Amino acid sequence: MHTAHPLIRMAGTSLLAMTTLALAACAGMTQQEKNTAIGAGVGAIGGSILTGGSTTGTLGGAAVGGVIGHEIEKPKK
């Protein structure tokens, strides 16, 4: 029987956990806050995959993704 690569399993598990948390936590959030949270989650997964699961890569990806998510549809002044 073929088993999934550990990074793929980790990414899938992380994505499931982030999706569950995002859906539970988004009720009282603005759209910009939701975009920031989603960006951070996607960035964390991407950073983890690209760096082989390193903590620094995961946190760096979350930070970059959060900033990008925050800037999407930012209210115009």
ABEGO torsion letter per residue (X at the ends): XBBBBAAAAAAAAAAAAAAAAAAAAAAABBAAAAAAAAAAAAAAAAAAAAAGGBAAAAAAAAAAAAAAAAABGBBBX
